[in-house]
Amino acid sequence: MPLPKYLKKYFWDVDFKKINPRQKKEFIATRVLEMGDKKALKWLLKNYNSRVFKKIIQNSRELSLKSANFWSIYFNINKKKIKCLSKHYLQQRKQVWLY
């Protein structure tokens, strides 16, 4: 199953036609969780298991703090289990990006 064309805008930096939805589900889900609109999120939730999302939310460095916080509430994930919301990660982020 190829990705729907309306998801192409989230994958501007890769060859969209070569993305395999079965092999790259974490890559796809991370992008859509971070930047997706209602239609993209609906597709994502329909096509992937919620365990994939929970794993991504807990381990991803690519999610913004705002997105990680939102999805932790949506999927009822304890914020202490989300790496990008941990004190250590927040301190590292300040060293790299001072704003």
Backbone hydrogen bonds, N-H to C=O, Kabsch-Sander energy under -0.5 kcal/mol:
donor,donor_aa,acceptor,acceptor_aa,energy
7,L,4,P,-1.9
8,K,5,K,-1.7
10,Y,7,L,-2.0
11,F,8,K,-1.9
14,V,11,F,-1.1
16,F,14,V,-1.1
18,K,15,D,-1.6
19,I,16,F,-1.2
24,K,20,N,-2.7
28,I,24,K,-2.7
29,A,25,K,-2.8
30,T,26,E,-2.4
31,R,27,F,-1.9
32,V,28,I,-2.4
33,L,29,A,-2.9
34,E,30,T,-1.9
35,M,31,R,-2.9
36,G,32,V,-2.2
41,L,37,D,-2.6
42,K,38,K,-2.2
43,W,39,K,-2.0
44,L,40,A,-2.5
45,L,41,L,-2.8
46,K,42,K,-1.6
47,N,43,W,-1.9
48,Y,44,L,-1.8
52,V,49,N,-1.3
53,F,49,N,-0.9
54,K,50,S,-2.4
55,K,51,R,-2.2
56,I,52,V,-2.1
57,I,53,F,-3.0
58,Q,54,K,-2.2
59,N,55,K,-1.7
60,S,56,I,-3.0
68,A,64,S,-2.8
69,N,65,L,-2.4
70,F,66,K,-2.3
71,W,67,S,-3.0
72,S,68,A,-1.9
73,I,69,N,-1.6
74,Y,70,F,-2.5
75,F,71,W,-2.6
76,N,73,I,-0.7
77,I,72,S,-2.9
81,K,78,N,-2.0
82,I,79,K,-1.2
83,K,58,Q,-2.5
83,K,81,K,-0.7
85,L,82,I,-1.4
86,S,83,K,-1.6
90,L,86,S,-2.3
91,Q,87,K,-2.2
92,Q,88,H,-2.1
93,R,89,Y,-2.4
94,K,90,L,-1.7
95,Q,91,Q,-1.4
96,V,92,Q,-1.5
97,W,93,R,-3.0
98,L,96,V,-0.5
